[in-house]
Amino acid sequence: MPTVEKFVDKKAKQLAFYVQAYLAQQINYSELDLFFWDTMEEWAQIEHGKQLPYGKNEKVFWHLMHQIHFWPQHSLLHDSYLRGELATCVDFLQGAGQYPFPIDCVGIRP
């Protein structure tokens, strides 16, 4: 049975890929939205570790998941402040410790 940490490690890499591709207009919003819902369905199957403290990757992961679901397509693509925040989160998730933790990008589990 997958743990929270393994789930987040796997999905964070995928999320970073999807968000980066969407911001570069390489994929349609429908693909990003489908990834969101597939990920939420998989999350519902996780049973072990939900009571454990959050790691930094998990905080950024859930923040980014919330942002892509909350904001409309137009804002995700054209709001320069939001795009910068999304890019910071993506860099952190892809950086394997090379980037500092973005203190304003802290999400919580659904």
Phi, psi and omega per residue, in radians:
M1 nan 2.244 -3.131
P2 -1.147 2.574 3.072
T3 -1.709 2.937 3.105
V4 -1.010 -0.812 -3.093
E5 -1.065 -0.799 3.127
K6 -1.136 -0.721 3.113
F7 -1.036 -0.884 -3.102
V8 -1.128 -0.751 3.129
D9 -1.011 -0.773 -3.135
K10 -1.202 -0.866 -3.048
K11 -1.272 -0.504 3.138
A12 -1.098 -0.708 3.107
K13 -1.123 -0.750 3.125
Q14 -1.157 -0.751 3.132
L15 -1.054 -0.788 3.124
A16 -1.036 -0.742 3.114
F17 -1.065 -0.843 -3.105
Y18 -1.130 -0.777 -3.126
V19 -1.138 -0.776 3.129
Q20 -1.060 -0.756 3.134
A21 -1.148 -0.684 3.124
Y22 -1.161 -0.780 -3.138
L23 -1.110 -0.515 3.090
A24 -1.505 0.058 -3.129
Q25 1.006 0.670 3.083
Q26 -1.644 -0.313 3.056
I27 -2.321 2.772 3.096
N28 -1.419 2.785 3.108
Y29 -1.034 -0.590 -3.115
S30 -1.023 -0.599 3.103
E31 -1.219 -0.707 3.101
L32 -1.124 -0.746 3.130
D33 -1.137 -0.720 3.095
L34 -1.093 -0.728 3.077
F35 -1.032 -0.774 3.125
F36 -0.967 -0.902 -3.068
W37 -1.211 -0.630 3.061
D38 -1.096 -0.722 3.137
T39 -1.135 -0.727 3.118
M40 -1.129 -0.650 3.094
E41 -1.129 -0.739 3.100
E42 -1.148 -0.669 3.132
W43 -1.053 -0.648 -3.128
A44 -1.091 -0.358 -3.131
Q45 -1.543 -0.190 3.134
I46 -1.307 2.221 -3.102
E47 -2.045 -0.382 -3.013
H48 -1.918 2.217 3.010
G49 1.780 -0.006 -3.103
K50 -1.191 -0.275 3.127
Q51 -1.594 -0.121 -3.131
L52 -1.344 2.735 3.098
P53 -1.096 2.729 3.122
Y54 -1.351 2.517 2.931
G55 -1.608 2.953 -3.129
K56 -1.071 -0.769 3.129
N57 -1.041 -0.710 -3.118
E58 -1.157 -0.685 3.111
K59 -1.047 -0.808 -3.129
V60 -1.206 -0.700 3.112
F61 -0.979 -0.891 -3.093
W62 -1.209 -0.577 3.071
H63 -1.094 -0.829 -3.126
L64 -1.130 -0.701 3.076
M65 -1.039 -0.769 3.130
H66 -1.091 -0.779 -3.085
Q67 -1.082 -0.775 -3.089
I68 -1.217 -0.412 3.116
H69 -1.536 -0.613 -3.055
F70 -1.317 -0.804 -3.025
W71 -1.460 2.495 3.083
P72 -1.199 2.794 -3.105
Q73 -0.894 -0.814 -3.081
H74 -1.031 -0.759 3.133
S75 -1.134 -0.732 3.131
L76 -1.024 -0.644 -3.098
L77 -1.526 -0.548 -2.931
H78 -2.058 -0.159 3.095
D79 -1.488 1.902 -3.014
S80 -1.119 -0.634 3.108
Y81 -1.137 -0.812 3.135
L82 -1.106 -0.761 3.112
R83 -1.035 -0.704 3.102
G84 -1.098 -0.728 3.104
E85 -1.119 -0.775 3.123
L86 -1.083 -0.746 3.136
A87 -1.112 -0.670 3.101
T88 -1.086 -0.767 3.115
C89 -1.113 -0.769 3.122
V90 -1.072 -0.812 3.120
D91 -1.008 -0.761 3.138
F92 -1.090 -0.807 -3.109
L93 -1.165 -0.555 3.131
Q94 -1.515 -0.305 -2.943
G95 -1.370 -0.226 3.137
A96 0.859 0.827 3.080
G97 1.570 -0.024 -3.130
Q98 -1.362 -0.384 -3.099
Y99 -1.926 2.534 3.105
P100 -1.185 2.684 3.125
F101 -1.122 2.171 3.126
P102 -1.351 1.762 -2.987
I103 -1.117 -0.303 3.119
D104 -1.678 0.206 -3.135
C105 -2.122 1.177 -3.082
V106 -2.065 1.957 3.115
G107 -1.835 2.948 3.101
I108 -2.155 2.782 3.132
R109 -1.162 2.569 3.092
P110 -1.225 nan nan
